[in-house]
């Protein structure tokens, strides 16, 4: 019976969407010669359509309620669409490494995840994409079959892909797009030193904005040296994939941005999804709209189902294209414990945690410390960061709230002994100023090499005043002639769109590298470095410097000394407007690794580059020149289609 309820919760929205959408735009208005009679006709038809819509909607909702209650549902909790995405660490933390094989058929079709119908991407016919759960040492083999009319590729965000650079999924850097009708098999092993919260997503064009993404969680095994997954005491794990959502196709949104008339203002989203579901208020569009929108009553809002006597570990990923967000659950305490994988931070119990920007991840312990009234209702609040937007979008609501239902009604007696239930000590915990945990260690010496970068969106007359993204004086585009990824080409044939500093490093003595990223824009940029985690030695938000720190010439650091005590380790870092960051990492992972803004519109507009790590003498050679025939064949076969 419980399985039936869960299935009903997941299907209820889809059934309602399909049936409701079929009633939209079903009353053409007859043209009449008389303006007077024409106006009356329009009014009557409009009223009739509203009455019929309300009647059909009531019938649908009534049938749905009757159906679910006939199957044992007794309250809204039993039949609201479910946001829950359960994780299963018990299936992975006790077993030995193994090989996991998948075949993913990528296609597209119309869905209405928040009530508004649009074309989205499907994996094996399902929206949202699947979540992979694994452990260090596992080998993943994922055959991706492209049924789309455009190319595609998948990136495994946060995984180091050690020894398999060509499987990183960065089109133009490590692979060609998977051609329409073609397939490509990703083969890689989870690094023994990596575990935590990751995700996968499309890394070609703007497909991520239309839903081509999913979760990827690496569970740390128990019983191994320094393995301490029970360091944080909790009962269950859940995954929250949260991101802004556009009702127009991403290629249309990008076309609106890449024109002089946008003035470089990033397109503001329309809605928000949590684990592939939302609840859009159709009235925000007003009367005139081209979208088919099914109004979601409060009784059908997607919901979380929890047991408030338990402590949960929510693994949260910002899968969006533009906006940061803050997260809270009314009447709950939230403590952030790790960032970007499993990098521990010194968290404090708070009412709200934020802001989390596109590409970033945070693990949060959630508990209910107060005496709980049985059947009490709380809400999950996701508040979009207003500073992410340059202009107002009347169709967008900044605060999105979803019900959180309690499946346990006897909490005072049932709270598990020994589980921490701290009362929030602060209102807001800022992820931007978090420090690494107290027992963390930082041992990297001074840098052998420093890479100095300036990031800027420029609107140049020679480029028709379109808002192209730049690192230094280079706006990135995939290599066109020859049309191959950089790792398959010697540096001598790379074109002028490739900014790729070379880092000489060896396995005997890996180089230590500093990257100084100056942001001279009026908005922040979350930058993601493939293949590595980097320590954040400085994150300067003092806008008076216009993001102009040059360690080669400046006698003083605008924001003071580097943090060499407890710097946070991350793979995605937000550089504040007119500020800068200093990153330091050990270059022990050979390959060509992309570095780009994770705001999708900036990345697609060229705010990207790469870092080439290799032994001396590799700078002018193609990485693939040293591969065996099988490895080379996989790469070049995909590019020949």
QUIRA-V849558 format. One record per residue. NEAR is the number of other ideal C-beta (glycine too) atoms within 12 Angstrom. Layout:
((NEAR) (NEAR))
This chain:
((14) (15) (11) (20) (30) (26) (21) (31) (35) (29) (23) (40) (41) (30) (26) (38) (37) (23) (24) (35) (30) (19) (27) (28) (18) (16) (19) (10) (19) (14) (12) (15) (9) (11) (11) (11) (15) (16) (14) (16) (21) (20) (15) (18) (22) (17) (15) (17) (22) (19) (16) (18) (28) (18) (15) (23) (29) (20) (18) (29) (28) (17) (18) (33) (26) (16) (23) (34) (19) (17) (23) (17) (26) (17) (22) (28) (30) (30) (39) (38) (45) (37) (41) (35) (36) (27) (31) (21) (31) (18) (19) (29) (27) (17) (21) (14) (21) (19) (18) (27) (17) (28) (18) (34) (26) (46) (29) (29) (23) (23) (34) (40) (42) (46) (40) (39) (31) (36) (29) (37) (44) (28) (37) (21) (18) (23) (35) (39) (39) (31) (33) (37) (32) (42) (38) (33) (26) (33) (23) (36) (23) (36) (22) (42) (24) (33) (24) (32) (17) (28) (31) (43) (43) (47) (42) (41) (44) (43) (44) (38) (40) (27) (25) (33) (39) (42) (41) (42) (42) (42) (40) (41) (45) (45) (45) (37) (33) (38) (28) (19) (18) (26) (26) (37) (28) (38) (26) (35) (29) (39) (34) (21) (26) (36) (39) (41) (48) (45) (48) (42) (43) (44) (43) (39) (32) (36) (41) (45) (43) (42) (43) (44) (46) (39) (37) (43) (47) (42) (37) (35) (29) (20) (14) (20) (10) (15) (20) (19) (32) (16) (19) (30) (23) (29) (29) (30) (37) (40) (40) (48) (45) (50) (48) (46) (48) (44) (40) (29) (26) (37) (25) (20) (33) (32) (20) (24) (38) (32) (22) (18) (15) (26) (19) (31) (26) (43) (43) (34) (40) (38) (40) (47) (47) (45) (40) (41) (43) (44) (41) (38) (28) (31) (15) (25) (24) (13) (10) (7) (21) (16) (28) (28) (34) (37) (32) (35) (26) (18) (26) (37) (36) (44) (38) (43) (36) (37) (28) (41) (28) (30) (34) (41) (37) (46) (48) (48) (47) (50) (47) (44) (45) (48) (47) (43) (42) (39) (45) (34) (40) (26) (29) (39) (36) (44) (39) (47) (39) (39) (45) (46) (38) (38) (40) (32) (37) (24) (36) (28) (30) (31) (30) (33) (46) (38) (36) (48) (46) (45) (44) (46) (44) (48) (43) (46) (41) (50) (37) (37) (27) (20) (17) (29) (16) (18) (18) (23) (28) (29) (29) (44) (31) (43) (31) (37) (33) (21) (25) (39) (24) (24) (15) (12) (28) (16) (30) (32) (30) (28) (22) (39) (29) (39) (36) (39) (34) (30) (27) (24) (19) (17) (28) (15) (13) (20) (24) (20) (10) (11) (27) (24) (31) (24) (20) (29) (16) (19) (17) (23) (35) (26) (45) (35) (21) (38) (29) (29) (26) (12) (14) (24) (15) (26) (13) (26) (15) (15) (27) (21) (26) (25) (37) (28) (41) (32) (50) (36) (38) (28) (26) (19) (9) (10) (21) (15) (18) (28) (36) (35) (43) (35) (42) (24) (18) (27) (36) (37) (30) (35) (32) (17) (13) (20) (24) (32) (40) (46) (47) (37) (34) (20) (27) (13) (19) (34) (23) (15) (26) (33) (36) (36) (30) (31) (38) (22) (29) (19) (16) (9) (15) (25) (33) (29) (38) (37) (40) (40) (46) (36) (42) (29) (34) (21) (37) (39) (48) (46) (44) (47) (44) (41) (45) (43) (37) (43) (39) (44) (40) (35) (40) (35) (24) (21) (22) (14) (24) (21) (35) (27) (37) (20) (28) (11) (11) (18) (9) (12) (22) (27) (26) (15) (14) (28) (27) (21) (18) (23) (35) (41) (40) (43) (43) (44) (46) (45) (45) (37) (28) (28) (35) (45) (40) (39) (42) (39) (40) (32) (37) (29) (36) (32) (38) (43) (45) (44) (43) (43) (44) (49) (48) (46) (46) (43) (47) (41) (38) (34) (43) (43) (42) (43) (43) (42) (41) (34) (23) (16) (13) (25) (22) (17) (25) (30) (38) (30) (19) (19) (21) (11) (12) (14) (22) (22) (17) (28) (35) (26) (22) (33) (32) (16) (18))
